[in-house]
Amino acid sequence: MNLPLIRPTSREALLVWVLHRFAEEFNERAILKGGLLLRLLDSPRDTNDADFVFAPYRSKRQIAPRVKAILEEIDDAEVDVRLHSTMLRAAIRVDGVGVQVGCSVADECRSIAMTTASMAEANGYPPRVVRAMDLSVALAHKLAAWNERRLVRDLYDAYFFVARVGVSPDMPTLEERLSKMRSNRPELKRVRSMTIAAFSRALEAALANLTDRAIDEELGGLIPAASRAGLSLQIRAALNGLLQTLE
């Protein structure tokens, strides 16, 4: 039975609906990752994205019609689904709020069962068990994403995994990502691979220069002010501790 969207909706309620409908339609093949996964772990960082890995699938075209059909179940919603080189991306707008849904495919993806209880119940939905990317794998991908984008947001997310959840990165995943770098940053465009040692030096330098001002500038609209005070020190301490395990 299709889960009805509670109307009028909010951005977070719409994200919960997408998460539940994908789990209802794809069962264990829709695997959550990214910022919404952190929200299920009670991270205070806001997000308007729901990112998934669909496994086992070989092509985005295998899932595109079903994803589009699910999102178009919402009456009066504006839905724009596009296939890009590496993923399917959909924009949904309804009741004055919008979210983005990103879908990639893989032959396999390690995952765990997680409850949506904290988010679902706060938005009027019953909780549901969904599949989420294995947390050690998710942390490895997050560290690799920081290496390619150099965003403070990625440092915060890695800190949350390490300090708040007690996760260590899956090293084979991190090493594989570092061996196939894709960055649009001018200083990294020509870098095609990086060793763990080089990655560690880059991360150590970034942490040494991290300030609360930089956190406020990039995360001010995503994390409440009360959760940002002194956050640079907390991120530095947690990730410097992580660096010691990478040596």
C-alpha positions, -999 to +999 in steps of 0.1 A: +000+000+000+014+034-010+022+057+019+001+089+017+020+122+020+006+143+049-005+177+036+005+204+038+040+191+041+073+204+053+108+198+039+117+173+065+083+155+063+088+153+025+122+137+030+107+112+054+080+104+029+106+098+001+127+076+025+097+055+035+083+052-001+116+041-015+119+015+013+083+004+005+089+001-032+125-012-034+128-030+000+165-035+009+178-023-025+174+014-017+203+022+006+204+057+023+236+077+025+246+113+030+232+140+052+198+123+057+216+093+071+232+116+097+198+130+105+186+095+114+216+094+138+203+127+154+228+150+138+216+187+141+228+195+106+199+203+083+196+189+048+173+191+018+188+161+001+179+124+002+208+104-014+206+067-021+227+039-036+205+013-054+221-022-053+224-045-070+217-025-102+240-020-132+223+011-148+205+042-136+180+036-164+168+004-145+155+025-117+146+058-134+110+050-144+101+036-109+117+066-091+098+090-114+065+072-109+069+072-071+076+110-069+047+117-093+023+100-068+022+134-050-007+155-062+002+188-076+040+182-071+065+196-096+089+168-104+120+171-125+140+139-130+173+140-149+200+114-157+236+126-152+268+109-160+271+094-125+237+095-110+200+102-113+189+135-097+153+145-091+139+178-078+105+178-061+085+209-051+052+207-033+033+230-009+060+256-012+089+234-002+115+215-023+139+187-019+165+170-040+168+132-045+200+117-057+203+081-069+233+061-079+236+024-086+262-003-077+267-040-079+268-042-041+267-019-011+272-029+025+242-017+045+227-019+080+191-017+093+181+017+108+149+031+122+135+064+111+117+068+145+132+102+156+124+120+123+092+101+114+074+106+146+083+143+148+066+147+114+035+126+120+046+093+104+049+059+120+086+048+122+099+024+097+131+002+094+151+012+063+185+003+049+214+026+053+250+025+041+273+007+066+286+035+088+323+027+083+318+027+046+298+060+048+327+076+068+352+065+042+332+080+014+327+112+034+365+116+040+371+110+003+344+135-006+361+161+016+394+154-001+378+162-035+356+192-024+374+206+007+341+217+023+338+224+060+304+205+058+323+173+050+347+178+080+317+183+102+300+151+090+332+131+094+335+145+129+300+135+137+307+099+126+339+097+147+331+116+178+293+111+182+289+076+168+323+061+173+329+050+137+362+042+121+366+044+083+366+013+061+401+015+048+397-005+016+368+019+006+389+050+015+419+037-004+398+029-035+383+063-035+417+080-032+430+059-061+403+074-084+401+110-075+377+133-093+379+170-082+367+202-098+390+223-075+417+241-096+445+228-074+433+192-075+419+189-111+451+172-123+454+149-093+442+114-102+452+095-071+465+101-036+481+079-010+468+077+026+499+095+037+493+124+013+456+125+023+465+126+060+489+156+054+462+175+036+436+168+063+460+177+091+467+211+073+430+218+069+423+210+105+451+233+117+435+262+098+399+255+107+381+283+125+347+289+141+343+317+116+347+293+087+322+270+103+297+299+108+301+310+071+295+276+056+272+259+082+254+289+097+222+280+079+225+243+086+235+239+123+219+259+152+242+286+167+242+268+201+257+237+184+284+257+166+302+274+195+336+259+198+329+234+171+362+239+154+380+226+185+358+196+187+363+188+150+400+193+152+403+170+183+382+142+168+398+141+134+433+146+146+426+115+167+414+097+136+446+108+117+467+089+143+449+057+134+457+062+097+494+065+101 
